[in-house]
Amino acid sequence: MLINKRQSTQKTVSWRGLSRDAVNSLIKEKGSLVLGRILILSGLVFFLSLFLPWRQTIPGIGSITALRPQDRPQTIQNQIGGRIEHWAVAEGQEVKKGDTILILSETSQSYFDPMLPLRLEEQLHAKRTGEDAADQKMKATEAQIEALRNGLAFQLESAQNKVIQTQNLVKIDSAEQIATLSLYETSEKRLKRYEEGYRDGLFSLTDIETRRLNLQNDRAKVVSADNKLLNSRQSLVNARIELNNIRAKYNESLAKAQSDLSSAFSTKASVQADISKLRNEISNIDVRRGLYVVRAPQDGFIIKTFKAGIGENMKEGESVATLQPKTPQLAVELYVNAMDVPLIAPESDVRLQFDGWPSIQFSGWPSVAVGTFAGKVSVIDKVSSANGQFRILIRPTHPVPQGDEPWPVKLNQGSGAFGRVILNKVPLWYEIWRQLNGFPPSLEREPKESGKK
């Protein structure tokens, strides 16, 4: 007989029931075998799953913005200072390009006169009259200069003729003086011969006295010829001085006339400068009066006004309101780590999640994500932002991939967004190894820059 130890009391078991009791014990011990088989099967499944394909991604967090600068919210500014007279819009109102937003009135004393353009036109007319007077003076001065030149030509010709005539008189008187002197010398020689003949008794005293008297006459003629020659030479000097005086007077008159002409030129230039200044001022006033009305630069919605009330003064260049363009080209700006930027290439695919739209996204299998939207990398910043990360701009994929939906129409700029840039396929074991070691995603080839040809 055997004793069953599992029973709290001793029980005698027959050998006939021994096999049945042993079989029941063996059946209860099969639980550990099943657990072992489950563990082996799980390990096998885990090992095989390590070779499943895994899509590498680069996550990024950001917000919705506009792809073009003109589509982003902008502030409307007044170009001139003034006083608020009327608001033509309210916050949240839709406006068209050129619609009135605000009406201002003048606060500068220089522009208070309502007849200011007329006053400036009168000043402009007076300046134009002064310009005409300067033109007339210039013409009169030019005519005076021409007359001086013509008069000088006649006076110079007359003075030069007089100099030539005086030179001829000097030559004639010089020849006469030489002839008179030669006659005097001849008479003096004859007188000496007569005196010698008188001592020899050949001539009488009367002949001597006659020769002496002729010698005195010849001497007087020599003195007269010398004086005449001296006068002729003096006349020649005077004629030359008169010629130089004519030239000096002409140069003086010509210099004065040219000075008057230059003064007329200067006056005309000054008047033309004043005319140009007045025209500029008139144009500025016309433009300024058109700036009393602040208008919408493009179609959009008035988001927020920065001024309130009527009668409040505004400075030049002060912000009036914020305008959101009506039909912007939306984009998503994501911020990614600097380590991942070299792996992102233009036109890379991106899966996006938007705040307010429920979605489920799997990091390694983006194809099974629900509620995500397709995008393409459009811009990659060349420098990092203030937070040390790099910004990338994502635009909608066009055309929309099959099975996807276009971006929601009601997306607003500034709303949050989360995205994953799609990279290469790798085995799951590689991704686990990369994550454990903190390595960047794999890179098969260097991304091509969009600007490179």
C-alpha positions in Angstrom: 0.0 0.0 0.0 1.1 3.6 -0.7 0.4 6.7 1.3 -0.8 9.8 -0.7 1.2 12.7 0.9 -1.0 15.5 -0.6 -3.9 14.5 1.5 -4.0 16.0 5.0 -4.8 12.6 6.5 -3.3 9.3 5.7 -5.2 7.2 3.2 -4.7 3.8 2.1 -4.6 3.5 -1.7 -5.0 0.3 -3.5 -2.5 -0.7 -6.1 -5.4 -0.8 -8.6 -5.9 3.0 -8.2 -2.2 3.9 -8.3 -2.0 4.4 -12.1 -5.1 6.6 -12.2 -3.6 8.9 -9.4 -0.2 9.1 -11.2 -1.9 10.1 -14.4 -3.7 12.9 -12.7 -0.5 14.2 -11.2 1.3 14.2 -14.6 -1.5 16.2 -16.2 -1.2 18.9 -13.5 2.6 19.3 -14.2 2.0 20.2 -18.0 1.4 24.0 -17.1 5.2 24.7 -16.9 5.7 23.1 -20.3 3.1 25.4 -21.9 4.8 28.5 -20.4 8.1 27.4 -21.7 6.7 26.9 -25.2 5.0 30.4 -25.0 8.3 32.0 -24.1 10.1 30.3 -26.9 7.5 31.3 -29.3 7.6 34.9 -28.1 11.4 35.0 -28.4 11.1 33.7 -31.9 8.5 36.3 -32.8 10.7 39.0 -31.2 13.8 37.9 -33.1 11.9 37.8 -36.4 10.4 41.2 -35.7 13.8 42.7 -35.4 14.2 42.2 -39.2 10.9 44.0 -40.0 11.3 47.2 -42.1 11.3 50.4 -40.1 10.9 53.9 -41.7 13.3 56.4 -40.1 11.8 59.8 -39.3 12.9 63.2 -37.9 10.4 64.7 -35.5 9.7 68.4 -35.3 7.4 70.7 -33.4 6.2 74.1 -34.8 3.2 76.1 -35.9 1.3 77.0 -39.0 2.5 80.0 -41.0 2.5 81.3 -44.5 4.9 80.4 -47.2 5.0 83.8 -48.8 5.9 86.9 -46.7 3.0 88.9 -48.1 0.6 86.2 -46.8 1.6 86.6 -43.1 -0.1 88.9 -40.7 1.0 92.5 -41.2 0.6 95.7 -39.4 -1.0 98.7 -41.2 0.7 101.9 -40.5 -0.2 105.5 -41.2 2.4 107.5 -43.2 1.6 110.9 -41.7 0.8 112.0 -38.2 -2.8 113.2 -37.5 -5.9 113.1 -35.4 -8.4 110.2 -35.6 -11.7 111.4 -37.1 -13.4 108.2 -38.1 -13.0 104.4 -37.9 -14.4 102.6 -40.9 -13.8 99.0 -39.8 -14.2 96.8 -36.8 -12.1 93.9 -35.5 -12.8 90.7 -37.4 -14.3 92.5 -40.4 -13.3 91.5 -43.9 -11.9 94.2 -46.1 -10.9 94.5 -49.8 -7.8 96.1 -51.2 -8.2 99.9 -51.0 -11.0 99.9 -48.5 -11.0 102.7 -45.9 -9.8 101.7 -42.5 -9.2 105.0 -40.8 -9.7 108.7 -41.6 -7.3 111.3 -40.1 -7.3 115.1 -39.9 -4.3 117.5 -40.0 -2.4 118.4 -36.8 0.6 120.2 -38.3 0.3 124.0 -38.4 2.2 124.1 -41.7 -0.8 122.5 -43.5 -3.7 124.1 -41.7 -4.5 126.6 -44.6 -7.1 125.0 -46.9 -5.9 127.3 -49.7 -2.3 126.3 -49.4 -2.0 124.7 -52.9 -3.4 127.9 -54.4 -0.9 130.0 -52.4 1.9 127.8 -53.7 0.6 128.1 -57.2 0.8 131.9 -56.9 4.4 131.7 -55.7 5.2 129.4 -58.5 3.7 131.8 -61.0 5.8 134.6 -59.5 9.0 132.5 -59.7 8.3 131.7 -63.4 8.0 135.5 -64.1 11.3 136.0 -62.4 12.7 133.2 -64.6 11.4 135.0 -67.7 13.0 138.3 -66.5 16.3 136.5 -66.0 16.1 135.1 -69.6 15.5 138.6 -71.0 18.4 140.0 -69.0 20.6 137.2 -70.4 19.6 138.0 -73.9 20.2 141.7 -73.4 23.6 141.1 -71.9 24.5 138.8 -74.8 23.5 141.5 -77.2 25.5 144.0 -75.3 28.6 141.8 -75.5 28.1 141.3 -79.2 27.8 145.1 -79.7 31.0 145.6 -77.6 32.8 143.2 -79.9 31.6 144.9 -83.0 32.5 148.4 -81.6 35.9 147.2 -80.6 36.6 145.9 -84.1 35.9 149.4 -85.6 37.8 151.3 -82.9 40.7 148.9 -83.1 40.8 149.3 -86.8 40.7 153.1 -86.5 43.4 153.2 -83.8 45.6 150.8 -85.7 45.3 152.9 -88.9 46.2 156.0 -86.8 49.3 154.2 -85.5 50.3 153.2 -89.0 49.8 156.8 -90.2 51.9 158.1 -87.3 54.6 155.6 -88.1 54.6 156.9 -91.7 54.9 160.5 -90.5 57.8 159.5 -88.2 59.5 158.0 -91.2 58.9 161.1 -93.4 60.1 163.5 -90.6 63.1 161.3 -90.0 64.0 161.5 -93.7 63.5 165.3 -93.7 65.6 165.6 -90.6 68.4 163.6 -92.2 68.1 165.7 -95.4 68.1 169.0 -93.4 71.1 167.8 -91.3 73.0 166.9 -94.5 72.2 170.3 -96.0 73.4 172.0 -92.9 76.7 170.0 -93.0 77.2 171.0 -96.6 76.5 174.6 -95.8 79.0 174.5 -93.0 81.7 173.0 -95.3 81.0 175.7 -97.9 81.3 178.4 -95.3 84.7 177.1 -94.3 85.9 177.1 -97.9 84.6 180.6 -98.4 86.4 181.8 -95.3 89.6 180.3 -96.6 89.0 181.9 -100.0 88.2 185.3 -98.3 91.6 185.2 -96.5 93.2 184.4 -99.9 91.3 187.3 -101.4 89.1 185.1 -103.7 85.7 186.0 -102.1 84.3 189.2 -100.7 83.0 189.9 -97.2 79.5 190.0 -98.6 79.8 186.4 -99.9 81.0 185.4 -96.4 78.1 187.0 -94.7 75.7 185.5 -97.2 77.1 182.0 -96.5 76.9 182.6 -92.8 73.3 183.7 -93.1 72.5 180.6 -95.1 74.2 178.4 -92.5 72.0 179.9 -89.8 68.9 179.2 -91.9 70.0 175.6 -92.4 70.7 175.3 -88.7 67.2 176.5 -88.0 65.8 174.0 -90.5 67.7 171.2 -88.6 66.2 172.2 -85.3 62.8 172.4 -86.9 63.2 169.0 -88.4 64.4 167.6 -85.1 61.3 169.0 -83.3 59.0 167.8 -86.0 60.5 164.3 -85.8 60.2 164.4 -82.0 56.6 165.4 -82.3 55.9 162.6 -84.8 57.4 160.1 -82.5 55.4 161.4 -79.6 52.3 161.1 -81.7 53.2 157.5 -82.4 53.5 156.8 -78.7 50.2 158.5 -78.1 48.5 156.5 -80.9 49.8 153.3 -79.4 48.7 154.3 -75.9 45.2 155.1 -77.3 45.1 151.7 -79.0 46.0 150.0 -75.6 43.4 152.2 -73.9 40.7 151.0 -76.3 41.6 147.4 -75.6 41.6 148.0 -71.8 38.2 149.8 -71.9 36.8 147.0 -74.1 38.1 144.3 -71.7 36.6 146.2 -68.7 33.3 146.6 -70.4 33.3 143.0 -71.6 34.2 141.8 -68.1 31.3 143.8 -66.7 28.9 142.5 -69.3 30.1 138.9 -68.7 29.6 139.5 -64.9 26.1 140.7 -65.6 25.5 137.6 -67.8 26.8 135.3 -65.0 24.6 137.1 -62.5 21.7 136.5 -64.8 22.6 132.8 -65.1 22.9 132.6 -61.3 19.5 134.3 -60.9 17.9 132.0 -63.4 19.4 128.9 -61.7 18.2 130.1 -58.3 14.8 130.8 -59.6 14.7 127.3 -61.3 15.7 125.8 -57.9 12.9 127.6 -56.2 10.4 126.5 -58.9 11.5 122.9 -58.5 11.2 123.2 -54.7 7.7 124.7 -55.0 6.6 122.0 -57.5 8.0 119.3 -55.0 6.1 121.0 -52.2 2.9 121.1 -54.2 3.2 117.4 -55.1 3.9 116.6 -51.5 0.8 118.4 -50.3 -1.3 116.6 -52.9 0.1 113.2 -51.8 -0.2 114.2 -48.1 -3.9 115.0 -48.5 -4.4 111.6 -50.1 -2.8 110.0 -47.0 -5.5 111.3 -44.6 -7.3 108.1 -45.5 -5.6 104.9 -44.3 -6.5 102.1 -46.7 -6.2 98.3 -46.7 -3.1 97.2 -48.7 -4.7 93.9 -49.7 -7.7 91.7 -49.2 -8.0 90.2 -45.7 -9.4 90.5 -42.2 -8.8 93.1 -39.5 -7.5 91.1 -36.6 -6.7 93.7 -34.0 -6.7 97.5 -33.8 -4.0 99.3 -31.8 -5.8 102.7 -31.4 -9.2 103.4 -29.9 -11.6 106.3 -29.8 -12.1 109.5 -31.8 -9.8 112.5 -31.5 -6.7 110.6 -30.4 -3.5 111.8 -32.0 -1.2 109.4 -33.9 2.5 109.8 -34.8 3.9 109.3 -38.2 4.6 105.6 -38.9 2.5 104.4 -36.0 0.8 101.0 -36.3 -3.0 101.2 -36.8 -4.2 97.6 -37.0 -3.2 94.0 -37.9 -4.3 92.6 -41.2 -4.5 88.9 -42.0 -4.5 88.2 -45.8 -7.5 86.5 -47.0 -6.1 83.6 -49.1 -2.6 82.9 -47.8 -0.5 80.0 -49.0 -0.2 78.1 -45.8 2.9 76.3 -44.6 4.2 74.7 -41.5 7.4 75.8 -39.8 9.0 73.0 -37.9 12.0 73.1 -35.6 14.4 70.2 -35.7 17.7 69.4 -34.0 20.9 70.6 -35.6 22.1 66.9 -35.7 19.3 66.0 -38.1 19.4 69.0 -40.5 22.1 67.5 -42.8 19.8 64.5 -43.4 16.9 66.6 -44.6 16.7 67.4 -48.3 14.4 69.7 -50.2 11.2 68.0 -51.4 11.5 65.4 -48.6 8.1 63.9 -47.6 6.6 64.9 -44.3 3.6 63.7 -42.3 1.9 66.4 -40.3 -0.5 66.5 -37.3 -2.5 69.7 -36.6 -3.9 70.9 -33.3 -7.6 70.3 -33.2 -7.6 67.4 -35.7 -7.4 64.0 -34.0 -4.8 61.7 -35.4 -2.7 58.6 -34.6 0.8 58.5 -36.0 3.3 55.6 -35.8 6.9 56.6 -35.9 8.2 53.7 -37.9 5.1 53.0 -40.1 3.8 56.3 -41.4 1.7 54.5 -43.9 -0.7 53.2 -41.2 -1.1 56.6 -39.6 -4.6 58.0 -39.2 -5.6 61.7 -39.4 -2.2 62.9 -40.7 -1.6 65.1 -43.8 1.1 65.0 -46.4 3.7 67.8 -47.0 6.9 68.6 -48.7 10.0 70.3 -47.4 10.2 73.7 -49.1 12.8 75.7 -47.2 15.7 74.8 -44.9 17.2 77.7 -42.9 20.9 78.2 -43.3 21.3 79.4 -39.7 19.9 78.2 -36.5 17.1 80.0 -34.5 17.4 81.5 -31.1 16.7 78.1 -29.5 19.6 76.4 -31.3 17.3 74.4 -33.6 16.9 74.8 -37.3 13.6 75.9 -38.9 12.2 74.1 -42.0 9.1 75.2 -43.9 6.7 72.5 -45.1 4.2 73.2 -47.9 1.2 71.0 -48.9 2.0 68.2 -51.3 0.5 68.9 -54.7 -1.2 66.9 -56.1 -2.6 65.3 -52.9 -1.3 61.7 -52.7 -3.9 58.9 -53.3 -5.6 58.0 -50.1 -4.8 61.3 -48.3 -6.9 64.3 -47.7 -5.9 68.0 -48.5 -5.0 70.2 -45.6 -8.0 71.4 -43.6 -9.5 74.6 -44.9 -10.0 76.0 -41.4 -6.3 76.0 -40.5 -5.3 79.3 -38.9 -1.8 80.7 -38.7 -0.3 80.3 -35.3 -1.9 77.0 -34.6 0.4 74.2 -33.3 1.7 71.4 -35.5 3.8 68.3 -35.2 5.5 66.6 -38.1 7.9 63.8 -39.0 10.3 64.1 -42.0 10.3 60.7 -43.8 13.8 59.2 -44.4 15.0 55.7 -45.3 13.8 52.2 -44.5 16.0 50.2 -42.1 15.6 47.0 -40.1 14.0 47.4 -36.7 17.1 46.1 -35.0 19.2 48.9 -36.5 16.8 51.5 -35.3 16.9 50.1 -31.8 20.6 50.0 -31.8 20.8 53.6 -33.2 18.4 54.9 -30.5 20.3 53.2 -27.7 23.6 54.7 -28.9 22.1 58.1 -29.7 23.3 58.1 -33.4 21.6 60.2 -36.0 19.4 58.5 -38.7 21.3 56.8 -41.5 22.3 58.7 -44.6 22.7 56.8 -47.9 23.7 59.7 -50.0 24.4 63.4 -49.5 21.2 65.5 -50.0 21.3 67.8 -53.0 20.8 71.5 -52.5 17.8 73.0 -54.3 19.9 75.9 -55.7 22.7 73.6 -57.1 22.5 73.0 -60.9 
